[in-house]
């Protein structure tokens, strides 16, 4: 007598499935602490920096950019006009978020709007600054830019981790750290004791956080476009650091700071394209799923 073959029941979950689910739940429990750990880690690093490093004043030659050519009666024409890239990228991101944005929660949408609005305002502040570079005008450049620096990591966290009310409040508090750093620096400048340590540390976090957060699982498609946007941003930052050498290497065609404006605008537009054209993948789970 032949024994009938065993049939696999697709609804029956074996021990491997249960172990995988338990591991995922354990990971989710750990990830839910990230919104709290982010500001705490910044404050810890800031405390170490404040005790171990001397105050960092605004460099005297900071306002001496490589390309100072005047065109159409505009001082520093290239650095002024290239802010149109930031304005275009920010406005495009706002449009995509409001009309086509794909988000699971209102918090994600609010943080995206904050990021794109901050970049748009940065274009205005940077234009005002580059027309006549000086510390007073630099404040209006850095203030919205610092908001973008904190809003973007917060948006990436909200996309990947389920947030309770306390986590949402903590994440929104983190977003305010950026402007507070700039206010601290500028208040010091007003009394001749400007200190860039909190602002520089914010730059370090902006460089390190996105690649770390992009390693977390996301429920959305097109995640690779975030990586490309981050690369554009990094190349733009490198251009800014090499402002004079790039201007010399290109025989005065373009400076590194102008490249920074153009690539940051392109990176912002790419983030806007991502949130407006992606979709939620039913077979994917965020880190807290």
C-alpha positions as CSV (number, residue, x, y, z in Angstrom):
1,X,0.0,0.0,0.0
2,X,1.5,3.3,-1.1
3,X,1.8,6.1,1.5
4,X,0.4,9.4,0.3
5,X,3.0,12.2,0.0
6,X,3.0,14.7,2.7
7,X,1.5,18.0,1.8
8,X,3.0,21.3,2.8
9,X,0.5,23.6,4.5
10,X,1.4,27.2,3.5
11,X,-0.4,28.5,6.5
12,X,1.5,26.5,9.0
13,X,4.5,28.4,10.5
14,X,7.5,26.5,11.5
15,X,10.2,27.2,14.0
16,X,12.4,29.1,11.5
17,X,9.6,31.5,10.9
18,X,9.1,32.0,14.6
19,X,12.8,32.6,15.2
20,X,12.9,35.2,12.4
21,X,9.9,37.0,13.8
22,X,11.4,37.0,17.3
23,X,14.7,38.4,15.9
24,X,12.7,41.1,14.0
25,X,10.7,42.0,17.1
26,X,13.9,42.3,19.2
27,X,15.5,44.5,16.5
28,X,12.3,46.7,16.5
29,X,12.5,47.1,20.3
30,X,16.0,48.4,20.0
31,X,15.3,50.7,17.0
32,X,12.5,52.4,18.9
33,X,15.1,54.0,21.1
34,X,16.8,55.8,18.2
35,X,14.6,59.0,18.5
36,X,15.6,59.3,22.1
37,X,19.3,58.3,21.6
38,X,19.8,60.9,18.8
39,X,19.6,64.1,20.8
40,X,21.2,62.4,23.8
41,X,24.2,61.3,21.7
42,X,24.5,64.8,20.3
43,X,24.4,66.4,23.8
44,X,27.0,63.9,25.1
45,X,29.3,64.6,22.1
46,X,28.7,68.3,22.6
47,X,29.5,68.1,26.3
48,X,32.8,66.3,25.4
49,X,33.6,68.9,22.8
50,X,32.8,71.9,25.1
51,X,35.1,70.5,27.8
52,X,38.0,69.2,25.6
53,X,38.1,71.9,22.8
54,X,38.7,75.6,23.0
55,X,35.9,77.8,21.5
56,X,36.1,78.0,17.7
57,X,35.6,81.5,16.5
58,X,34.4,82.4,13.0
59,X,37.5,82.4,10.7
60,X,38.3,85.9,9.6
61,X,38.9,84.9,6.0
62,X,35.7,82.8,5.8
63,X,33.9,85.4,3.7
64,X,36.8,85.5,1.1
65,X,35.3,83.2,-1.5
66,X,37.2,82.2,-4.7
67,X,34.8,83.6,-7.3
68,X,34.1,87.3,-6.6
69,X,33.4,88.3,-10.1
70,X,30.6,90.8,-10.8
71,X,28.1,90.4,-13.6
72,X,24.9,92.3,-14.3
73,X,25.8,94.7,-11.4
74,X,25.6,91.8,-8.9
75,X,28.5,91.1,-6.6
76,X,29.7,87.5,-6.4
77,X,27.4,86.7,-9.3
78,X,28.1,82.9,-9.5
79,X,27.6,82.3,-5.8
80,X,24.5,84.5,-5.8
81,X,22.8,83.1,-8.9
82,X,23.6,79.4,-8.1
83,X,21.2,79.7,-5.2
84,X,18.5,79.3,-7.8
85,X,19.4,75.6,-7.7
86,X,18.6,75.5,-4.0
87,X,15.4,77.4,-4.6
88,X,14.4,75.1,-7.4
89,X,15.2,71.9,-5.5
90,X,13.4,73.1,-2.4
91,X,10.3,74.2,-4.3
92,X,10.2,71.0,-6.3
93,X,10.4,69.0,-3.1
94,X,7.5,71.0,-1.6
95,X,5.4,70.4,-4.7
96,X,6.1,66.7,-4.8
97,X,5.4,66.4,-1.1
98,X,2.1,68.3,-1.2
99,X,0.7,66.9,-4.5
100,X,2.3,63.4,-4.9
101,X,4.1,62.5,-1.7
102,X,3.8,59.0,-0.4
103,X,3.9,58.8,3.4
104,X,2.5,56.4,5.9
105,X,2.2,59.0,8.7
106,X,1.6,62.7,9.1
107,X,4.9,63.0,11.0
108,X,6.8,61.9,7.9
109,X,5.0,64.4,5.8
110,X,5.6,67.3,8.2
111,X,9.3,66.5,8.5
112,X,9.6,66.4,4.7
113,X,7.9,69.7,4.4
114,X,10.2,71.1,7.0
115,X,13.3,69.9,5.1
116,X,12.2,71.3,1.7
117,X,11.0,74.6,3.2
118,X,14.3,75.0,5.0
119,X,16.3,74.4,1.8
120,X,14.1,77.0,0.0
121,X,14.7,79.5,2.8
122,X,18.4,78.7,2.7
123,X,18.5,79.8,-1.0
124,X,17.1,83.2,0.1
125,X,19.4,83.6,3.1
126,X,22.4,82.5,1.0
127,X,21.5,85.0,-1.7
128,X,21.3,87.8,0.8
129,X,24.6,86.7,2.3
130,X,26.6,86.4,-0.9
131,X,25.5,89.8,-2.2
132,X,27.6,91.3,0.6
133,X,29.3,88.6,2.7
134,X,29.6,89.3,6.4
135,X,28.8,87.7,9.7
136,X,25.5,89.5,10.2
137,X,24.2,88.2,6.9
138,X,25.8,84.8,7.4
139,X,23.3,84.2,10.2
140,X,20.4,84.2,7.8
141,X,22.2,81.7,5.6
142,X,23.0,79.3,8.4
143,X,19.7,79.5,10.3
144,X,17.5,77.7,7.7
145,X,20.4,75.4,6.6
146,X,20.8,74.1,10.1
147,X,17.1,73.3,10.2
148,X,17.5,71.2,7.0
149,X,20.5,69.5,8.7
150,X,18.3,68.2,11.5
151,X,15.0,67.7,9.6
152,X,16.4,65.3,7.0
153,X,17.8,62.7,9.6
154,X,14.5,63.0,11.5
155,X,12.6,62.3,8.3
156,X,14.7,59.2,7.6
157,X,14.1,57.9,11.1
158,X,10.3,58.5,10.9
159,X,10.2,56.6,7.6
160,X,11.9,53.5,9.2
161,X,10.7,53.4,12.8
162,X,7.2,53.3,14.2
163,X,6.9,56.3,16.6
164,X,4.9,56.7,19.7
165,X,3.9,60.1,21.0
166,X,7.0,60.4,23.1
167,X,9.3,59.5,20.2
168,X,7.5,62.0,17.9
169,X,8.0,64.8,20.5
170,X,11.7,63.9,21.0
171,X,12.2,63.8,17.2
172,X,10.7,67.3,16.8
173,X,12.9,68.5,19.7
174,X,15.9,67.2,17.8
175,X,14.9,69.3,14.7
176,X,15.2,72.4,16.9
177,X,18.8,71.6,17.8
178,X,20.0,73.0,14.4
179,X,18.6,76.5,14.8
180,X,19.7,76.6,18.4
181,X,23.3,75.9,17.4
182,X,23.2,78.9,15.0
183,X,21.6,81.1,17.6
184,X,24.2,80.2,20.2
185,X,27.0,81.0,17.7
186,X,25.5,84.3,16.6
187,X,24.7,85.5,20.1
188,X,28.4,85.0,20.9
189,X,29.4,86.9,17.8
190,X,27.4,89.9,19.0
191,X,29.6,90.2,22.1
192,X,32.8,89.2,20.3
193,X,32.9,85.6,21.6
194,X,31.4,83.5,18.7
195,X,31.7,79.8,19.2
196,X,31.2,77.3,16.3
197,X,31.7,74.1,18.3
198,X,27.9,73.1,18.4
199,X,27.5,74.1,14.7
200,X,30.5,72.1,13.6
201,X,29.4,69.1,15.6
202,X,26.0,69.4,13.8
203,X,27.9,69.0,10.5
204,X,29.6,65.9,11.8
205,X,26.2,64.4,12.7
206,X,24.8,65.4,9.3
207,X,27.7,63.5,7.6
208,X,27.4,60.4,9.7
209,X,23.7,60.0,10.4
210,X,22.2,59.6,6.8
211,X,24.4,56.6,5.7
212,X,23.8,54.9,9.1
213,X,20.0,55.4,8.8
214,X,19.9,54.3,5.2
215,X,21.2,50.9,6.3
216,X,17.9,50.3,8.1
217,X,15.0,48.6,6.4
218,X,12.5,50.8,4.7
219,X,8.9,50.1,3.6
220,X,9.3,52.3,0.5
221,X,10.7,51.6,-2.9
222,X,13.4,53.8,-4.6
223,X,15.5,53.8,-1.5
224,X,18.7,53.8,-3.6
225,X,17.9,57.4,-4.8
226,X,18.5,58.6,-1.2
227,X,22.0,57.1,-1.5
228,X,22.6,59.0,-4.7
229,X,21.3,62.2,-3.1
230,X,23.7,61.8,-0.2
231,X,26.6,61.3,-2.6
232,X,25.7,64.5,-4.4
233,X,25.6,66.3,-1.1
234,X,29.0,64.9,-0.1
235,X,30.6,65.9,-3.4
236,X,29.1,69.4,-2.9
237,X,30.6,69.6,0.6
238,X,34.0,68.5,-0.8
239,X,33.7,71.3,-3.5
240,X,33.1,73.8,-0.7
241,X,36.2,72.7,1.1
242,X,38.2,73.0,-2.1
243,X,36.7,76.3,-3.2
244,X,40.0,78.0,-4.3
245,X,41.7,74.9,-5.8
246,X,38.7,74.1,-8.0
247,X,38.5,77.7,-9.2
248,X,42.1,77.6,-10.1
249,X,41.9,74.1,-11.7
250,X,39.0,75.2,-13.9
251,X,40.9,78.4,-14.9
252,X,38.2,80.6,-13.3
253,X,35.2,78.9,-14.9
254,X,33.6,77.7,-11.6
255,X,34.4,77.6,-7.9
256,X,33.9,74.9,-5.4
257,X,31.3,76.9,-3.5
258,X,29.2,77.4,-6.6
259,X,29.4,73.6,-7.2
260,X,28.2,73.1,-3.6
261,X,25.1,75.2,-4.4
262,X,24.3,73.3,-7.6
263,X,24.8,69.8,-6.2
264,X,22.9,70.5,-3.0
265,X,20.0,71.8,-5.1
266,X,20.2,68.6,-7.3
267,X,20.3,66.4,-4.2
268,X,17.3,68.2,-2.7
269,X,15.3,67.7,-6.0
270,X,16.3,64.0,-6.0
271,X,14.9,63.6,-2.5
272,X,11.7,65.3,-3.7
273,X,11.5,63.0,-6.7
274,X,11.9,60.1,-4.4
275,X,9.1,60.9,-2.0
276,X,6.8,61.8,-4.8
277,X,7.3,58.7,-7.0
278,X,8.0,55.9,-4.5
279,X,5.4,53.4,-3.3
280,X,4.9,51.3,-0.2
281,X,6.2,47.8,-0.8
282,X,3.8,45.3,0.8
283,X,6.5,42.7,1.1
284,X,8.9,45.0,2.9
285,X,8.9,45.8,6.6
286,X,10.4,48.8,8.3
287,X,12.8,48.3,11.1
288,X,10.0,48.3,13.6
289,X,7.6,46.0,11.7
